[in-house]
Amino acid sequence: MKGLLNFYKPIKKTSNEIVEFFKKAYNQKVGHGGTLDPLAEGVLILGFNEYTKDLAEIKEMEKEYLATLELGKVSETFDAEGPIKTIEVKKIPTENEILEVIQKFKGVIEQIPPIYSAVKFQGKPAYEYARQNKFIELKPKKVLVKKIELVNYNYPLITFNLVVSSGFYVRSFANDFGKVLGTGAYLLKLLRSRVGHFTVEKSLTFEDLQKNFLEVKFQLYGNVQGVGMRAYIKNIADQFKLVGYVKNLPDGSVEGVFQGKEIIIDKALDFIKTGPGLADILRMNIVWQKPEPIFRVFSIVG
């Protein structure tokens, strides 16, 4: 496999466990574009070989989450890992009160990372100090909250849709929100639904990989238009019996999609890199993702 993989990380798997799985499966260099906690699920972007260099940029992309908090309880880890303690709630908050508190978390805010996190303190992850019951004081960081939308509220559960900058900790938000609301709260469930332009709807699962009917979206930059590139790619698709499309984009690049078996797509991508005689490909972006919708033929669009 070459390029980036839009992968759906399941619950109870760490991001590093996913990376190690793909390292062993493909015997390649693999990295990820931003950690997801073990109890979280959703979009995890993986990079293979030379495409690991793209991960730094992906880590800085905005993120979108669907977060469910449980009110009336607090957690030492700020999430369901616990330990969790019930606190006294004298008055169940109304929806209007929750909407008022939401306003305090919009825009640029300061947020202290959870003590149970990988944030470095004097060269070591903060969670190592926490596990040894050693107190450390993490510095607050400025983060941007672009959007908070109340999706559902049925006490004690409340669900938000969040669009935030990189560096935002949803666990810290849950704990802070509970403090301001006066009920306490912890993060019960978390789905990362988007990283930049990578969406959960296109994320490949382990089951998708086993079925082995995948999609690659690729984009070619350089001298790639007006040199027979689209016809060249269609010939490759027909030769390998792949479905999808190829088209020119307004920015001068060429975009294509292949759908089929992984090993066949990999071989087809190798042929594309050479290009027709007059082409000069300076860069090739590659993203593996879920094949939806499924194409029946391969077409030149436009």
N, C-alpha and C positions, 0 to 999 in steps of 0.2 A: 504493500500500500504506500502511495506517495501523496503528499499534500496535507490538507487539514481534514479532520473528521469531526462532524457535528454529532456528538454522541450523547445519549440519554443515560446519565448516571442514575442507577437505582438507589433506593434507600439502603442504608446499612453497609454501603461500600465507601471506602475513603477514595478521594481523588487519586492519591498515590497508588492505591491498590489497582485502580483502573489503568493507570500508566504502566505499572509493572506487568499487568496482564497482556497489554498490547506489545510491550517490549519482548516478552517471551514468545508470544504468538507470531510475531513478524521478524524477530531478531533484528530490530532497528532501534535507532535513537528515537525516543518518544518523550514529549512533554505536554503539559496542559496549560490552558490560557486563563487560569483563575480557579482557586480552590472552591469546592463545595463541601460543606460539613457532612459527616457520615449520615445524619438523619435527614439531610436535604436530598432532593432529586431534581433532575432536569438537565438543562444544557451544560455540557462540559466539552469545550473545544480542545481537541488533541492535535498536535503537530508531529509529523514524521520526518526524520532525517533533516535535510536542509530547511524544511518548513518550520522547524522549531524556532527559527529566528523571527518568525512572524508573531509568536505568542506574546512577546512583550507589548506589542501594539494592541493585541486582543485583550490583554489584562486591563488596559486603560479604557476600554469601551464601556459605555453605560450598560447597566444591567436592569432587567425587569423581573419582578418576583410576585408570586402569589403566596402571601404569608398568613397563617392562621395562629392567633394568639389565644391563650386561655387566661382569662382574668381571675382574680381571687387567689392566685398562687404565684410563687416566685421560685426560681431555680438557680442553683449555684453556678451552673454553666450557662444560664439564660435560655436554655432549650430543654427538650424532653429527656436529655441524658441525666439531668438532675445532679444531686438530690433535690427533690421538690418539696416545698413547704406551703401549706395552706395558711392564708392570712385572713384576718377578720375584715369583712367588707360591710360597713355600716349602711351604705346606700348603693343599690345597683344603678350604675350610670345610665342615663337615657341616650338615645341616638344623637340628640342635639348636643349633649355634653361631649360625646365622643367626637362629633364634627368640630366642635370648638377646640378640642385638644389637638386634632389633626393639624390645624392651622399653625401651631407652634413648631411643627416638625417640617414645614415646607421651606424650600430655599436652602441657603448655605447654613449649616448647623455644625456645632462641635460635638464630636462623639468619641467616647472612650472605648477602645477595643475591649472585648471580653478577656478576662484573665485566662480563661481556657481558650486560647487561640495561638496561632503560630507567629504572632507579632514578636519581633526580637526585642529582648531587654538584656543589655550587656552581653550580646552575642549569643544568647540562648532563647529558644521559644518560650513565651510566657507560660504556656501550659506546664512546662517542666517545673517552674516555681510553684504553680498552683497545686500540682500533684504532691509536692513536698511540703505543702502548707506554709510556704514562705510568702510573706506579703511583699508585693512590689507595687509601685505607683506608675501606671501607664499614662502617658501624656495624651490629652485629647487631640483629635485630628479634625480638620475641617472637611466636610463632605457635602455634596450637593444632592438634595432631594427634589427631583424635577416634578414628581407627581405622587400623591397619595390619594387613592380612591377607596372609599368604604364599599366593599363588595357584599358583605353579609354580616349581620349582628344578631346573635341569639345567645344572650348571656348564659354561660360564661365565655362562649366562643365568639371571636371576631376575626373577620378575614379582610385583608387589605391587598390591593394591587399597588405595587411600588415601582417607580422608575427612578433609579439612583445612579450616582457616579461610582467609579471604581473606588475601592477602599471602604465602602459602606458595609457595616455589619448589621444584618437584620436581627440577629440575636440581641445586640445592644439596643437597637430600636425598640424591640419588644419590652425589654427591661425598663428602658427610659419612659416608654409610653405608659406602662403600668404605674410608674412612680408619679408622673404628672397627673394621670387620671385618678390616682389615689386608691387603686384597687390591687396594685401589683399585677404582673403579667409575665409570662414566659412564652417562648416560641414553640408552639406545638407541632406545626407542619410547615414545610417550606418547599416551594417549587420555583426553580429558576426557569422562567419561560422565554427569556431572550438574553443574548449577549451581543450587543451591537445589532448587526443585521442577521445574526444566526438565531433562528426561532426553534422552539420546542416541537412545533408541528413537523419540522424537517429533521429532527434528531433521530439517529439510528439507534435501535436497541440491540441487546445481545440476540434477541430472537430474529431481528432483521438480518443480522450478520449470518446466522445459521441458515436462514432461507436462501441467502446468497443471490438475491436479486436486488442490486443496489443502484444508486444514481451518483454520478459525478457531474458537478457543474464546474466548468473551466472557463477561464478568460485569458486571452492572449494579447500581449502588448508589444508594440514595436511596429515594424513595417509588415502589417498583417492584412490590410484591406487593399483590394484592387490587385492582388497578386495570385488569385485563384485559390485562396485559403479555404473558403467555404466548400468549394467543389472537392478540394483535397480531403477535407475532413469527412465529407459525405462518402467519398470513396472508401475511406478507412472504416467508417461505420458500417457500410454495406459489406465490406470484406469480412468484418468480425461479427456481422449479424447483430449489431447494436441498434437500439431505437433512441429517439430523442430529436434534437434540432441543433442548428447552428445559425447564427445571425451576426450582422455587423451592428455595432453600437455607435451612438453619436460621438463618443469620445475618441473614436479611431481604433478601438479594440474589437476583438471578435469573441463572442460568447457562445458556448456550446454546452449541451447536456448529452451524456451517454447513460443509458440504462441497460443493465445486463449483469452477468456474473463478474465477480470481482477480478479474477485473474485475466479475463478477456479484456475488461476495461483497462487494466494496468498495461497490458500489451499495446492496446490502441493508443494510450497516452504517450507511450514511448515513440510511436510513429509520428504523432503530431509534433513532437519537439523538433524534429528535423524540418518539417514544413515543406512547401513547394519551393522550387528553385529560386524565385525572386523574393521570398519571404525572409525576414530577419526578426526572429522572436527574441525579444529582450527579457520578457518575464511571462511566466505561466502560473496563474492562480488556480488551485485545484481544491475543491471541497467535496467530500463524500457526504451524502445525506440520503434521507428517505425518498424513495421513488414515488412521489405523489404530485400531480397525477401521473399515471402510467401511460406512456406513448405506445402507439401501435406500429409506427414507421419512423424512419429518420428523414427529417425535412430540412431544406434550406429555407429560412424565413426571410422575407423581404427581398 
